[in-house]
């Protein structure tokens, strides 16, 4: 049961960080917060890990760089999404990406049934008549695509590196891509209100550093399918955090859709397919392309 607890902790930290970020939107824009989030995360992890890119194989470097590009795009897309949608709804839309991964990797009919039930809940949430702002849905779809790529690449980074060097390089790449954009668009606002840097640091800790470390730890124990299904808990946690922290309310339809996702999660965790708590194929002592697996 350790991996489900790791994923739940990751989700809770991420959603609280999202609420803190959204609460600051009256003072600073979503792109600026996303940029500060990645910049602070990259600096802290780099100082702690002190990676040596020159000692990495070409495969390691390119995988970390790809994850960094995903980090930059995913941060902007999701922070823009919660600008228009309640956090619980935005989390549900974003979940489409990991759900597609989970469905694609399903090897047992109960796994597939759980993933499809969760997908049905997401589709109910975003189908016509749901009374959601149109602007939030394309951004949510982009966030979902990035989230799917994040799940796959995070697991690959976790298996290619025996420490946190891959995460450090990925965060640095993402920060190098996004920080100049954030500085150009709202650097003047941050300069006038330096306390926003503390908000950015808090968002970085809650939304990036803690979740990314927990994600890599969990993805070293389970596969992308299991991880994608466990992420189905995020809409319920997001809805609760949004209600408590920001006073966001859910409609009956939205509540029913999220309930379907929660039921699908419970079903999948107890399915007799690939065990959620079982490590992925290949022991930690095996190697992949000559690189020790984590």
Secondary structure as the mmCIF struct_conf table of DSSP 4:
data_model
#
loop_
_struct_conf.conf_type_id
_struct_conf.id
_struct_conf.beg_label_comp_id
_struct_conf.beg_label_asym_id
_struct_conf.beg_label_seq_id
_struct_conf.end_label_comp_id
_struct_conf.end_label_asym_id
_struct_conf.end_label_seq_id
HELX_RH_AL_P HELX_RH_AL_P1 UNK A 2 UNK A 23
TURN_TY1_P TURN_TY1_P1 UNK A 24 UNK A 27
BEND BEND1 UNK A 28 UNK A 28
HELX_RH_AL_P HELX_RH_AL_P2 UNK A 30 UNK A 49
HELX_RH_3T_P HELX_RH_3T_P1 UNK A 53 UNK A 55
BEND BEND2 UNK A 56 UNK A 56
HELX_RH_AL_P HELX_RH_AL_P3 UNK A 58 UNK A 84
BEND BEND3 UNK A 85 UNK A 85
HELX_RH_AL_P HELX_RH_AL_P4 UNK A 87 UNK A 104
TURN_TY1_P TURN_TY1_P2 UNK A 105 UNK A 105
BEND BEND4 UNK A 108 UNK A 108
HELX_RH_AL_P HELX_RH_AL_P5 UNK A 109 UNK A 126
BEND BEND5 UNK A 127 UNK A 127
TURN_TY1_P TURN_TY1_P3 UNK A 128 UNK A 129
BEND BEND6 UNK A 130 UNK A 130
HELX_RH_AL_P HELX_RH_AL_P6 UNK A 134 UNK A 160
BEND BEND7 UNK A 162 UNK A 164
HELX_RH_AL_P HELX_RH_AL_P7 UNK A 165 UNK A 192
TURN_TY1_P TURN_TY1_P4 UNK A 194 UNK A 195
HELX_RH_AL_P HELX_RH_AL_P8 UNK A 196 UNK A 204
HELX_RH_PI_P HELX_RH_PI_P1 UNK A 205 UNK A 209
HELX_RH_AL_P HELX_RH_AL_P9 UNK A 210 UNK A 219
TURN_TY1_P TURN_TY1_P5 UNK A 220 UNK A 221
BEND BEND8 UNK A 222 UNK A 222
HELX_RH_AL_P HELX_RH_AL_P10 UNK A 224 UNK A 230
HELX_RH_3T_P HELX_RH_3T_P2 UNK A 231 UNK A 233
HELX_RH_AL_P HELX_RH_AL_P11 UNK A 234 UNK A 246
HELX_RH_AL_P HELX_RH_AL_P12 UNK A 252 UNK A 269
TURN_TY1_P TURN_TY1_P6 UNK A 270 UNK A 270
BEND BEND9 UNK A 272 UNK A 274
TURN_TY1_P TURN_TY1_P7 UNK A 276 UNK A 277
BEND BEND10 UNK A 278 UNK A 278
HELX_LH_PP_P HELX_LH_PP_P1 UNK A 279 UNK A 280
BEND BEND11 UNK A 281 UNK A 282
TURN_TY1_P TURN_TY1_P8 UNK A 284 UNK A 285
STRN STRN1 UNK A 287 UNK A 288
TURN_TY1_P TURN_TY1_P9 UNK A 289 UNK A 290
STRN STRN2 UNK A 291 UNK A 292
#
